[in-house]
Amino acid sequence: MRTIILHVDMDAFFASVEEREHPELKGQPVIVGAGPHERGVVATCNYEARKFGVRSAMPSRTAYEKCPHGVFVRPHMKLYAQASREVFAIFDRFTPFVEQVSVDEAFLDVSGSAHLFGGAEALAEKLRKAVREECHLTCSAGVAPNRLLAKIASEERKPDGLFVMSFEPEAIREFLAPKPVGVLWGVGKTTRTQLARYGIVTCGDVQRTDLNVLKGILGEAAGTSIQAHAFGIDRTKVAHEPEPELTVSREWTFLEDCSDRETARQKMLELVSEVGERTRREPRWARLVRIKLRDSAFNTITRQAPLNPPARDDIAFRHAMLKLFDREWPVNAARILRLVGFGVGNFTDRPEEDLFGDEARRKREKLSETLDALRHR
């Protein structure tokens, strides 16, 4: 049985959900993220806004300069999460092998189920139709023999389109040859720059370059991997079991540069509560805390410390955070911050046994869980 992978990518997901909830927005350039005159970035935008050069991760002020008549909408993450659950429930009807990449993107291994729907192309069209009719959203999809090619294929007919790639090696090679090398996994800005120095700018250039030359430019592992990808070779499997979160973190960008220590300190305490609540959604205890501070010149420092014993309560998180923060911003010291962040990680699925400390730990955790419930109410 040959492998058949379907990559599904929702079209301008956050903006599309906003349009679904507010039909009066349809046809207008919708920009989801920070306000037009605030510090912050664009989370996403619809295709009308993209015509004016607006892009995800662009500073909102820049987006306003490019599209001053755009409709700026603050994100509604709970709404998007619910829409994502509706979409993924549809995916599950077509195959049990679904790898969720993000709230709006997934790989589906349909090798064993495609024949039940009349083939891979028919399956993809039925899936897209179900998403459109039941969720009132559109998606783009790509069908291919592996994850890499399915991802590339899904970009071919955006938005609201389907592209089925050939499964023949020679046709795949010819299809990839004119593509910029940046479409390949593992090729970011630095790698593109390195390859461009040698005149390697397309996948075809990579295909024609001797493997030993690529290894000399990029190193053995990267050179081997990138040339294989340039020929469309990818042996990674659809990981349908969700990966556990390795870290939980939150950041805050101030509307204006913050020079008041107490204001920054209080914001960090708020982030601790948010991180703590997310951490306690699962039975896990953090063994590491980390803070991030970014100044007005975009210089960023991170500081971390172990949690011993591991913890999941706000009290332990606050104590550890304040020790790091106070060390980096002592009382009466001058600082100007643009962004602060707090996170925990290095999780364990059970607390350390402590004959004398278990009762105190349980009380702290119970108090934190009570506060979580109050915040939800």
LUMNU-885964 format. One record per residue (C-alpha): x, y, z. Coordinates in steps of 0.05 Angstrom, whole numbers, padded with zeros to 5 digits, always signed. Each point is the difference from the previous one (the first is absolute). Example, Ala and Ser with C-alpha at 12.3 -4.5 7.8 and 13.67 -1.06 7.14 Angstrom:
+00246-00090+00156 +00027+00069-00013 
# end
This chain:
+00000+00000+00000 +00030+00066-00022 +00004+00058+00049 -00049+00057-00013 +00007+00063+00042 -00050+00057+00001 +00021+00068+00027 -00057+00047+00019 +00011+00073+00016 -00058+00045+00019 -00003+00065-00039 +00016+00062+00042 -00030-00037+00058 -00008+00053+00054 -00025+00052-00049 -00047-00050-00033 -00031-00018+00068 -00010+00074+00014 -00035+00008-00068 -00043-00060+00015 -00022+00030+00066 -00007+00070-00030 -00025-00004-00072 +00005+00076-00007 +00076-00009-00003 -00002-00040-00065 +00034+00035-00057 +00039+00046+00046 +00074-00006+00017 -00002-00033+00069 +00062+00002+00044 +00001-00041+00064 +00049+00021+00053 +00020+00062+00038 -00034+00066-00014 +00027+00045-00056 +00033+00049+00048 +00024-00050+00051 +00063-00040+00013 -00011-00069-00025 -00004-00041-00064 -00050-00028-00050 -00021-00071+00019 -00031-00011-00068 -00039+00037-00054 -00048-00018-00056 +00019+00000-00073 -00031+00069-00012 +00051+00028+00050 +00057-00040-00031 -00011+00037-00066 +00026+00062+00035 +00063-00035+00025 -00025-00017+00070 +00030-00064+00028 +00000-00041+00064 +00051+00021+00053 +00004+00070-00031 -00003+00057+00052 -00072+00025+00002 +00023+00071-00010 +00033-00021-00065 -00063-00036-00020 -00039+00064+00011 +00048+00039-00044 -00010-00050-00056 -00075-00007+00009 -00029+00058+00040 -00071-00019-00019 +00008-00070+00027 -00045-00026+00056 +00044-00017+00060 -00030-00055+00045 +00028-00024+00066 +00010-00076+00003 -00054-00044+00032 +00039-00062+00015 -00056-00040+00032 -00042+00011-00062 +00057-00024-00045 +00013-00061+00045 -00073-00021-00005 +00001+00008-00076 +00063-00041-00002 -00033-00056+00039 -00058+00000-00050 +00048-00005-00059 +00042-00056+00030 -00063-00039+00017 -00012-00002-00075 +00071-00023-00014 -00010-00058+00047 -00058-00025-00043 +00048-00012-00058 +00058-00034+00036 +00023-00014+00072 +00071+00021-00019 -00002+00075+00009 +00062+00041+00020 -00021+00068+00026 +00054+00050-00017 -00037+00061+00027 -00072+00023+00012 -00010+00007-00075 +00046-00050-00033 +00007-00076-00002 +00030-00059-00036 -00045-00059-00013 +00024-00069-00020 -00056-00025-00045 +00038-00060-00028 -00050-00049+00029 -00064+00040-00008 +00005+00034-00068 -00033-00058-00037 -00061+00006+00046 -00014+00069-00029 +00016-00014-00073 +00074+00017+00002 +00045+00053+00031 -00025+00058-00042 -00073-00017+00013 +00014-00007+00075 +00034+00069+00001 -00058+00033-00036 -00051-00032+00046 +00040+00023+00061 +00004+00071-00026 -00074+00000-00016 -00017-00024+00070 +00043+00056+00031 -00033+00052-00045 -00071-00023+00013 +00004-00018+00073 +00050+00051+00026 -00011+00055-00052 +00075+00005-00010 +00046-00016-00058 +00064-00039-00003 +00055-00017-00050 +00026-00070-00008 +00057-00038-00032 +00004-00074-00016 +00069-00032-00008 +00041-00062+00018 +00032+00031+00062 -00007+00057+00050 +00050+00047-00033 -00033-00004-00068 -00070+00004+00029 +00019+00065+00035 +00029+00029-00064 -00061-00023-00040 -00050+00034+00047 +00032+00067-00017 -00012-00008-00075 -00075+00016-00001 -00008+00048+00058 -00050+00023+00021 -00056-00052-00001 +00033-00047-00048 +00026-00071-00008 +00063-00024-00035 +00016-00074-00011 +00074-00012-00013 +00027-00055-00045 +00026-00061+00036 +00053-00013-00054 +00072+00017+00021 +00019+00032-00066 -00063+00043-00001 +00013+00021+00072 +00071+00019-00017 -00024+00043-00058 -00054+00032+00041 +00049+00020+00056 +00057+00023-00046 -00024+00072-00011 -00023+00010+00071 +00042+00046+00045 +00043-00040+00048 -00037+00032+00058 -00060-00046-00010 +00041-00057+00028 -00001-00017+00074 +00062+00022+00036 +00016+00057-00048 -00008+00065+00036 +00029+00069-00013 +00070-00019+00022 +00003-00062-00042 -00029+00036-00060 +00055+00052+00006 +00054-00053+00006 -00025-00037-00062 -00010+00064-00040 +00074+00016+00006 +00012-00062-00043 -00055+00017-00049 -00048-00051+00030 -00069+00032+00003 -00049-00052-00026 -00015-00072+00016 +00026-00017-00070 +00067+00032+00019 +00003-00045+00061 -00018-00061-00042 +00058+00015-00047 +00051+00015+00055 +00048-00055+00021 -00019-00026+00069 +00071+00009+00026 -00002+00073-00020 -00066+00009+00039 +00031-00035+00060 +00059+00048-00005 -00046+00060+00000 -00051-00022+00052 +00030-00058+00038 -00011-00074-00011 -00069-00008+00032 -00031+00064-00029 +00030-00010-00069 -00026-00072-00004 -00069+00018+00025 -00010+00060-00045 +00021-00036-00063 -00048-00057+00016 -00056+00050+00011 +00017+00034-00067 -00016-00066-00034 -00065-00006+00040 +00026-00054+00048 -00029+00004+00070 -00008-00062+00044 -00031+00033+00062 -00066-00030+00022 -00064+00034+00020 +00004+00005+00075 -00072-00010+00020 +00016-00002+00074 +00003+00071+00027 +00068+00024+00025 +00000+00023+00072 +00014+00073+00013 +00074+00008+00017 -00010+00069+00029 -00057+00046+00020 +00013+00074-00006 -00033+00068-00008 +00027+00067-00023 -00025+00072+00004 +00020+00059-00043 -00012+00067+00032 -00038+00052-00040 +00055+00050+00018 +00070-00014+00027 -00005-00016+00074 +00050+00033+00047 -00039-00013+00063 +00026-00061+00037 -00063-00013+00039 -00043+00001-00062 +00045-00051-00034 +00002-00042+00063 -00076-00002+00005 -00007-00019-00073 +00048-00058+00012 -00043-00023+00058 -00061-00001-00046 +00039-00042-00050 +00018-00048+00055 -00074-00011+00015 -00016-00012-00074 +00058-00049-00008 -00019-00035+00065 -00072-00010-00022 +00022-00029-00067 +00050-00046+00034 -00053-00028+00047 -00044-00023-00057 +00042-00063-00001 +00032-00042+00056 +00070+00028-00005 +00051+00035+00043 +00052+00049-00026 +00073-00006+00017 +00021+00065-00033 -00022+00073-00001 +00022+00053-00050 -00010+00074-00009 +00011+00043-00061 +00014+00075-00001 +00006+00041-00064 +00020+00073+00000 -00019+00056-00047 +00060-00015-00044 -00026-00072-00009 +00057-00028+00042 -00028-00063+00032 +00025-00038+00061 -00027-00065+00028 +00014-00027+00070 -00020-00067+00027 +00004-00038+00065 -00017-00071+00022 -00061-00015+00043 +00019-00047+00055 -00045-00034+00017 -00041+00003-00065 -00063+00042+00006 -00066+00017-00034 -00028+00053+00047 +00002+00076-00008 +00034+00011+00066 +00062-00039-00019 +00000+00031-00070 -00006+00070+00028 +00056-00010+00050 +00047-00026-00053 -00020+00054-00050 +00010+00057+00049 +00070-00025+00019 +00020+00003-00074 -00035+00066-00014 +00027+00035+00062 +00070-00023-00018 -00006+00030-00070 -00036+00064+00021 +00022+00018+00070 -00038+00053+00040 +00021+00071-00021 +00034-00026-00064 -00020+00032-00066 -00028-00043-00056 -00046+00010-00059 -00038-00061-00024 -00040-00014-00062 -00020-00072+00016 -00001-00048+00059 -00012-00075+00000 -00005-00058+00047 +00000-00075-00012 +00010-00068+00032 +00025-00065-00028 +00039-00064+00008 -00063-00035+00024 -00007-00063+00040 -00066-00039+00006 +00005-00009+00075 +00023+00042+00060 +00060-00019+00042 -00019-00037+00063 +00016+00041+00062 -00023-00027+00067 -00001+00070+00031 -00017+00044-00060 -00056-00038-00035 -00055+00029+00043 +00023+00072-00012 +00007-00014-00075 -00070-00028-00004 -00028+00061+00036 +00035+00048-00048 -00025-00040-00060 -00071-00001+00028 +00002+00075+00010 +00024+00011-00071 -00054-00045-00029 -00053+00039+00040 +00026+00065-00029 -00003-00031-00070 -00073-00016+00011 -00015+00070+00025 +00034+00030-00061 -00041-00043-00046 -00064+00021+00035 
# end
